[in-house]
Amino acid sequence: MLPTELTREHLKDLYALAVNTQRSGNYVYAIRLFETVEASGDPFHTPFALAGMSQCYAALGHPDLEAATLKRVTQLPKLQQLLLNPPWLALCYQRAGDLAEAKNIHAEILKLAPHEPNTLAALAELSLLQGDPGRAIAYAAELQQRAEPHFQIIGRMILAIAHALNNRQEQAAKELLWVGQFLISSGSVPVGTWDYRDLQPLLPKSGQNARVFGLLLDVLMGKLALPEFIPAWAEITPAQQAS
């Protein structure tokens, strides 16, 4: 007689199948498998199943379902949350609206790795979302000085928003112009770019730079191919490029 409940070995195999299914691009089936694993309540596999589920929803273009899944992660017992990658756990809290807890997690990371660039970027972004552009500038300025192009871009994009929020539009424009010209001169969008979705609500607050900022977000987030970006950039920034 077959058992009526999933055994530990069943869960292990089912989770492995879900991961392989996700990797193959069959996200709908993977979600069903992850849901089965999560429904078992297994304390080890549950957090990883939710993580996989959220990635599948993101890949399918369902940000609402992705956000709902991330919120479920924040409701897990702390011992289960400790199994997850801290920056990703912080993102779960950020997307669930608990910016203070997200910041606490990143602050703990910085105690062990004081100059970790992804953490600096996350703290800069969180500072902007909390209405503290001054603190965002402090974090972003360090990113701006790094050798890796994608961190320089993140730093300058955040600096641009922070300057705009402080009504320093000319400084904001200079940062945005640097990013656009770098993308064009390099001929590609650097690998490892940031997920700028949480910064999009700040777009209307960027004042006269809103159109330039929005165009850069489109190309950095993959909504606009670089060959399409170049003529659009030349059209809206002729004066800046000539100066």
Sequence and secondary structure as in RCSB ss.txt:
>XXXX:A:sequence
MLPTELTREHLKDLYALAVNTQRSGNYVYAIRLFETVEASGDPFHTPFALAGMSQCYAALGHPDLEAATLKRVTQ
LPKLQQLLLNPPWLALCYQRAGDLAEAKNIHAEILKLAPHEPNTLAALAELSLLQGDPGRAIAYAAELQQRAEPH
FQIIGRMILAIAHALNNRQEQAAKELLWVGQFLISSGSVPVGTWDYRDLQPLLPKSGQNARVFGLLLDVLMGKLA
LPEFIPAWAEITPAQQAS
>XXXX:A:secstr
   SS  HHHHHHHHHHHHHHHHTT HHHHHHHHHHHHHTT TTHHHHHHHHHHHHHHHTT HHHHHHHHHHHHT
S HHHHTTS HHHHHHHHHHTT HHHHHHHHHHHHHHSTT HHHHHHHHHHHHHTT HHHHHHHHHHHHTSSSHH
HHHHHHHHHHHHHHHTT HHHHHHHHHHHHHHHHHHTS  TT   GGGGGGGGGGGGGGHHHHHHHHHHHTTSS 
HHHHHHHHHHH HHHHH 
